[in-house]
């Protein structure tokens, strides 16, 4: 990743020791480009890209669509592993759209 991304709502930093990124704050539709860049940078270095959303208070549907699109474009054995607080209701949102069956996308609550 290009070190970090920051604006008034969101901070994206590399997560250590795992290969992935940590997001802090609110992920809005305007952050789609930064999210794509952060995740795709990790795709070249590891098979399991971890996205830590446990410090995110709001995650826009358009940002969720980006994660789904990125996961759909991954070639096995690569996959996205998303850690998110239950309050974001990502599992329910994925199930409502049938996205919970995407093999390259794993959601871990907590």
Secondary structure, DSSP 4 states (H G I P E B T S, - for coil): --SEEE-SSEEEEE-SSSSEEEEEEEE-GGGHHHHHHHHHHHHTT-SEEEEEEEEEEEE-HHHHHHHHHHHHTPPTT-EEEEEE-GGG-HHHHHHHHTGGG-TTEEEEE-
